[in-house]
Amino acid sequence: MKKTVFLLAPVVLILLAISCETETNYTEEGFYGRVVVHNEAGSGKTITRIAISDTYINPTTYYNERVTIAPGRSSNEYELELTLIYDILFSGYRVTITLDDNTAESCNITAYGDIVNNLYFNGTGLVER
């Protein structure tokens, strides 16, 4: 009897999981978050490159663009695809900016579908607010 229960229980649970309807806002076209990089007026430096990659075990770079963002200006809005695996959204990204003196600043973010991640370079670091 115990053997039968141990063998049938996982099968029943799997069938229940398959038959249950789950609601998500993930579409076939994808599910996206957004990020904007701001260069604060008092930073004193120009942002010359923006690189955005995911923070998985095997990182993939999605954007690596040469830009010119003077102090007091902002970047375009970048789309960040949120990956849905087994009903869990993976959304960790690393945003790296390169400055006109060839130094780089980075910030790890968690992207969400309902907000825009705003990153600010204040002259000393890249921070999310």
N, C-alpha and C positions, 0 to 999 in steps of 0.2 A: 504494500500500500504506500509506504513512504517513497519508494522508488517511483511509483506512478505519479505521485504528487510533485516530486522534484523534477520529473521529466515534462509534465504537462504545464506546470506553473509558468515557466518561461515562455512557452508557446502561447498560452492564453494572454500573458502580458504583452507580447509582441503583437498579437492580433488586435488587442484593445488599442494599443498605440497607433497602429496603422489605421484603424477604423475611426478614431477620434478626429474630428475636424478642428484644426487650429486656425485661429485668425491672426494674420500678420499684415503689416503694411508693406511687405516686400513684394515687388512686382517682377515680372519676367524681364523688364527693362533694367532692373537694378534698384538699389536703394542707396541714396547718397546723402552724405553730410557735406559741409562746406567749410572752408577756411579762408580768411583774409589776413594778410600780413600788413601791419601799419608801421611806418617809420616815424616816430614821434619828432616833433619840430625841434626839440632840444638835443637830439641824438648826435648831431654833428658829423654823421657819416651817411654815405649813400649805399643802399643795398644793391648789389650787382648780380646776384644769382639766388634763386629759390629752388631748393630740392626737397621733394616730398616723397617719402617711402613708408611702407608699412613696417611694423615692428614685429613681424612674425619671426619664426626661427630662420627662415630663408628670405630675408628682406628683398622686396621688389621696389624699384624706384619708378614712381608714376609720373612725376614732373621733375625736370632738371632744366630750368629755363634761365636764360640770361635776361636780366631786367635792369631797369634804372629807376629806383625809387628814392627820390631825394627826401631829405627831412621834411616832415609835414605831409607826406603823401602816403597812399595805400596801394596795395597790389590789386589785381583783379581777384575775383572770387574763384577759388579752385574747388572742383568737385572731388570728393573722397568717397569711393565706393565702399559700402558696408557689406561685408561678406556674411551670408547667412548659411551656417552649417549646423544641422540638427537643431534648428530653431534658436540658435545662439548667434547674435550679431558680433562679429569680430571687427573692431574699429580702431585699433591702435595705430597711430601714425607718428613719424618723426619728421619735423619740419626743420630744415637747415638753411640758414641764410649765409651768404658770403658778402662781405663788406668791401668797400673800395680799397681798403688797405690789406686785402686778402686774408683777413681773419674770418673765422666762421663762428656762428652761434646756433645752437640747436634747442629744440623744445619738443618733448613728447606730449602728444595730445590724444584724447579719446574723442572721436567724432560721433555725433548723433544726428539722426535724420531731421530733428525738429529745431536745431539751433545752428548758428554760424559761429565757428570757433574764431575768435579774434585774437591774433598774436601781435604783440607790440615790442618793437625794438626801441629801448630807451637810452641807448648809448653804452650800456654796460651788459645787457643781456636780453634775450628774447623770452618774454613772459606772456602767459595767457590771462586774459581778464574777461 
